[in-house]
Amino acid sequence: MNRVVITGVGVVTAVGCDKDTFWQNIKDGVCGIDYITRFDASNQEVKVAAEVKDFDPLKTFEKKELRRTDLYTQYAMDAARQALEDCGSDLKDLDPFDVGVIVGSGIGGFTSIEAEHARFLEKGGRRVSPYFIPMMISNMAAGEIGIRTGFKGANFGLVTACATSSHAIGEAFRKIKDGYLKACVAGGSEGTITEFSIAGFHNMKALSTSQDPKRASIPFDKDRDGFVMGEGAGIVILEELEHAKARGAHIYAEIVGYGATGDAYHITSPDPTGVAPSKAMKLAFEEGGFTGADVDYINVHGTSTPLNDKYETNAIKMALGEEAARKVMISSTKSMTGHMLGAAGAVEAIVCARALEDGIVPGTIGFQTPDEDCDLNNMTNGTEAHDIKVTLSNSLGFGGHNACLCLKKYEG
């Protein structure tokens, strides 16, 4: 079995569109949530979102390409460009069939769906863009990255709602560990801050209606009332360890375990028992050779919805055991980035990798009111320095999809 390491990262988020700005803002507890500017929300109950700022697609695309590329694909390809530049290699020394691309999206080209449907209603079917279908389908980010890079190994896009990019990284990890690939571009992307999308999520009672951007995404807080829509992308370069070492690559962290389970319970609500996400966590840390007591930090799914935070707390207790669960540090960086849906897991895995490398644990911001149902060490006092060795990154998606990644500090 091969060892698998992270050698490159790329991000497009509401708190930074490059790895260093992003990481500094996460450490500083900067909130990327603000009032919606993408459309007129004055007559909407939902007023806030975590919109990407300062994104320059022309770093990755020719101007003419933008007209036939959905926003989520633009985010994904820019993050992939960053990750490949960061890893310090174009990986062309490898057989192209040994390098894969596994990049998903929870929803896909929502901005294109909304825009082209409006054009269809206003001007008729002949005016719908011939690029509409490839702009809209949720596998196109993976396809475009493959086309741009020439990587010909396993190439597909996963769709498991909010667990999408954790599953993508987990499946890439497995393919390298088992010898099917030498390296892989993996992660997820989302671009769904639109009037139509916000309306749909709000009508299912998923979104916060707080009028205060600083008190909208407040995981573990008793006053939480829903998640805040985020957007962007997170991409990692995974490599087989010996290949990474041979080329002198910088190694952020090692991925050592992956757990994937299904609730088999409800289309949107997590299972109150927490059995399935608990099992995903155990599968992940046990594959890495650890026990629950070995886990130092968990970047939790932590959506700021009343049910998720309560049930995820229960799942952590079940997975680690009551004593270890009381000691482990947990935080939700969705308090800063909002909920990036299909991109969330990859961005949060990047947080875990940087936390292991730098010896710090980021906090959960915006917290004010304790909740007896969320009674773990929720790191609500800000970032702290800790020499952590083992982390978990949890992702739980609508439909009951659970994914957990176990990362450990790389020590040779």
Buried (B, 14 or more C-beta within 10 A) or exposed (E): EBBBBBBBBBBBBBBBBBBEBBBEBBBEBBBBBBEBEEEEBEEBEBBBBBBBEEBEBEEBBEEEBBEBBBBBBBBBBBBBBBBBBBBBBEBEEBEBEBBBBBBBBBBBBBBBBBBBEEBBEEEEEEEBBEBBEBBBBBBBBBBBBBEBBEBBBBBBBBBBBBBBBBBBBBBBBBBBBEEBBBBBBBBBBBBBBBBBBBBBBBEEEBBBBBEEBBBBBBBBBBBBBBBBBBBBBBBBBBBBBEBBBEEEBBBBBBBBBBBBBBBEBEEBBBBEBBBBBBBBBBBBBBBBEBEBBBBBBBBBBBBBBBBBBBBBBBBBBBBBEEEBBEEBBBBBBBBBBBBBBBBBBBBBBBBBBBBBBBEBBBBBBBBEEEBEBBEBBBBBEBBEEBEBBBBBBBBBBBBBBBBBBBBBBBEE
